[in-house]
Amino acid sequence: MSDNGSLVSVRDATKTFRRGSEEIRVLERLDLDVPEGEFLALMGPSGSGKSTLLNLIAGLDRPTDGSVTVAGERIDRLSRTKLAAWRARHVGLVFQFYNLLPVLTAERNVELPLLLTHLSRAQRKKHVDTALGVVGLTHRKGHYPRTLSGGEQQRVGIARGIVTDPTLLLADEPTGDLDRKSGDEILELLTALNREHNKTIVMVTHDPHAARRATRVLHMSEGKLSQEAAE
């Protein structure tokens, strides 16, 4: 935990990229606190910096200036090796396009993050069975991605995201490639993970319908945040 009790604490974070001789500022001295157990939605137009902010919290990128503290750890100071180990332990990621390996069954796709741990094969199987049970796909565990619907593939993606029992679940447009019915099922699942399993979730979305499931909504514009209460 950070000094103020938040699970995630971003302080004075600036992120700039270089494109040739031009410097592009994506985040502008941004502050963010995410309490444990919150379901936070980040909204904003394309290019507003929301995915960049998610990547900083995930330890996939570092701020140019400022700090990122997650579960009491200053992750912006960690070496690349320590950061990879920290991420494997603490962060579950859910992507818009599922990122499943087509040559692996649902079960094997979910198992992938566990291959970075010291768990035995039997322990890995137990974790995978639990995660697939949570997302309601135990009966599809032997199926390959091509034989699953988009909604089922995203459920596999979420099972992979929670299989290590991460501190934090980060979702980047998790319903962006789904029809409304499948999207609603995924949002129901994320809501259940938050309420019933007390998972802290940060979700990037452009969809107000999806954002309404969150306990708090923040809007991003030109690298800055503004608050809006969830309905």
C-alpha positions in Angstrom: 0.0 0.0 0.0 1.1 3.6 -0.6 1.4 6.1 2.2 -2.2 7.3 1.6 -3.6 3.7 1.7 -4.2 3.4 -2.0 -3.3 0.2 -3.9 -2.2 2.3 -6.9 -0.7 5.7 -6.5 0.5 7.7 -9.5 2.2 11.0 -8.7 3.2 13.8 -11.0 3.5 11.4 -13.9 4.6 12.8 -17.2 5.2 10.6 -20.3 6.8 11.9 -23.5 7.7 10.2 -26.7 10.0 11.4 -29.5 8.9 11.3 -33.1 12.0 12.4 -35.1 12.9 15.8 -33.7 9.4 16.3 -32.2 8.6 15.6 -28.6 5.1 14.4 -27.9 3.7 14.7 -24.4 1.1 12.0 -23.7 0.7 12.4 -20.0 1.0 15.8 -18.2 1.9 15.7 -14.5 -0.9 13.3 -13.7 -2.0 12.1 -10.3 -4.2 9.1 -9.7 -5.1 7.0 -6.6 -6.9 3.7 -6.9 -8.1 2.2 -3.6 -8.1 -1.5 -3.1 -11.4 -3.1 -4.3 -12.3 -0.3 -6.7 -13.6 -0.9 -10.2 -12.3 2.2 -12.1 -13.1 3.1 -15.7 -10.8 5.4 -17.7 -12.6 7.0 -20.6 -11.4 9.5 -23.2 -10.9 9.9 -27.0 -8.2 8.0 -28.9 -4.8 9.6 -28.1 -5.9 11.0 -24.7 -3.3 8.9 -22.9 -5.5 6.3 -21.2 -3.8 3.2 -22.5 -0.4 4.8 -21.7 -1.5 5.3 -18.1 -2.7 1.7 -18.0 0.7 0.6 -19.3 2.5 2.6 -16.5 0.3 1.0 -13.8 1.0 -2.5 -15.4 4.8 -1.9 -15.4 4.8 -2.3 -19.2 6.2 1.2 -19.5 7.9 3.8 -17.3 7.0 7.5 -16.8 9.5 10.1 -18.1 9.0 11.9 -14.8 7.0 11.1 -11.7 6.4 7.9 -9.7 4.1 4.9 -9.9 3.6 2.9 -6.7 1.5 -0.3 -6.7 0.9 -2.3 -3.5 3.7 -0.3 -1.7 6.3 -0.9 -4.5 7.8 1.9 -6.5 7.6 0.0 -9.8 9.2 2.8 -11.8 12.4 2.2 -10.0 12.6 -1.6 -10.5 15.1 -3.1 -12.9 13.7 -4.8 -16.0 14.2 -8.3 -14.5 12.6 -7.4 -11.2 9.8 -5.6 -13.0 9.0 -8.7 -15.0 8.9 -10.8 -11.8 6.7 -8.2 -10.1 4.3 -8.1 -13.0 3.9 -11.9 -13.1 3.0 -11.8 -9.4 0.8 -8.8 -9.2 -0.8 -7.9 -12.6 -3.5 -9.6 -14.7 -4.0 -8.2 -18.2 -7.1 -8.4 -20.4 -6.8 -7.2 -24.0 -9.3 -6.1 -26.7 -8.3 -8.8 -29.2 -7.8 -11.6 -26.6 -4.2 -12.3 -27.6 -4.7 -16.1 -27.4 -2.3 -18.5 -29.0 -4.2 -20.4 -31.7 -2.1 -23.6 -31.4 -3.0 -24.0 -27.7 -6.2 -25.1 -26.1 -8.2 -22.8 -23.8 -6.7 -24.7 -20.8 -3.1 -24.2 -22.1 -3.6 -20.5 -22.9 -4.8 -19.9 -19.3 -1.8 -21.8 -18.0 0.7 -19.6 -19.7 1.3 -17.0 -16.9 1.8 -19.9 -14.4 4.8 -21.1 -16.4 6.7 -18.1 -15.0 6.1 -19.4 -11.4 7.5 -22.3 -9.4 4.2 -24.2 -9.2 4.2 -27.9 -10.0 2.2 -29.2 -12.9 -0.5 -30.4 -10.5 -0.7 -27.0 -8.8 -0.9 -25.3 -12.2 -3.8 -27.5 -13.2 -5.7 -26.7 -10.0 -5.2 -22.9 -10.6 -6.3 -23.3 -14.3 -9.4 -25.3 -13.3 -10.3 -22.7 -10.7 -9.9 -19.8 -13.2 -11.9 -21.5 -15.9 -14.6 -22.3 -13.4 -14.9 -18.6 -12.3 -15.5 -17.6 -16.0 -17.8 -20.5 -16.7 -15.8 -22.3 -19.3 -14.7 -25.5 -17.6 -16.6 -27.4 -20.3 -14.6 -25.7 -23.1 -11.1 -26.1 -21.6 -10.0 -28.6 -24.3 -11.2 -26.3 -27.2 -8.9 -24.3 -29.4 -9.5 -20.5 -29.9 -10.8 -20.9 -33.5 -13.7 -23.1 -32.2 -14.8 -20.5 -29.5 -17.0 -17.5 -30.0 -15.6 -14.0 -29.4 -17.2 -13.8 -26.0 -15.8 -17.2 -25.0 -12.3 -16.2 -26.2 -12.5 -13.1 -24.0 -13.5 -15.3 -21.1 -10.4 -17.4 -21.7 -8.5 -14.1 -21.7 -10.0 -13.1 -18.4 -9.3 -16.5 -16.9 -5.6 -16.1 -18.0 -5.6 -12.7 -16.4 -6.9 -14.0 -13.0 -5.1 -17.4 -12.9 -2.2 -16.1 -10.8 -4.7 -14.4 -8.4 -3.2 -11.0 -9.2 -3.3 -7.9 -7.0 -4.7 -5.9 -9.9 -6.7 -6.7 -13.1 -6.1 -4.2 -15.9 -8.4 -4.4 -18.9 -7.9 -2.4 -22.2 -11.1 -2.1 -24.1 -12.2 -5.6 -23.0 -15.6 -5.4 -24.9 -14.3 -3.4 -27.9 -14.3 -6.4 -30.3 -17.6 -7.9 -29.1 -21.3 -7.5 -29.9 -23.5 -6.0 -27.2 -24.8 -9.3 -25.7 -21.3 -10.8 -25.5 -19.9 -7.5 -24.2 -22.6 -7.4 -21.5 -21.6 -10.9 -20.4 -18.0 -9.9 -20.1 -19.0 -6.8 -18.1 -21.1 -9.0 -15.8 -18.1 -11.2 -15.2 -15.8 -8.2 -14.4 -18.5 -6.8 -12.0 -18.6 -10.2 -10.3 -14.8 -10.4 -10.0 -14.9 -7.0 -8.4 -17.8 -7.5 -6.0 -17.5 -11.2 -5.1 -13.8 -11.7 -5.4 -12.8 -8.2 -4.4 -10.6 -7.7 -7.4 -9.3 -4.2 -8.0 -9.9 -3.5 -11.7 -8.8 -0.6 -13.9 -10.6 -0.7 -17.3 -9.9 1.5 -20.3 -13.0 2.0 -22.4 -14.6 4.4 -24.9 -18.0 3.0 -24.3 -20.2 4.8 -21.7 -22.4 1.6 -21.4 -19.3 -0.3 -20.2 -18.1 2.5 -18.0 -21.5 2.5 -16.1 -20.5 -0.9 -14.6 -17.5 0.8 -12.8 -17.7 2.2 -9.3 -15.9 5.3 -10.5 -15.3 6.9 -13.9 -12.5 9.2 -14.8 -12.2 11.0 -18.1 -8.9 11.6 -19.8 -8.2 14.5 -22.2 -4.8 15.6 -23.5 -3.0 13.6 -20.8 -5.0 14.9 -17.9 -7.8 13.4 -15.7 -11.1 14.8 -14.7 -13.6 13.1 -12.5 -17.2 12.0 -13.1 -19.3 10.0 -10.7 -20.5 6.6 -12.1 -24.2 6.4 -12.6 
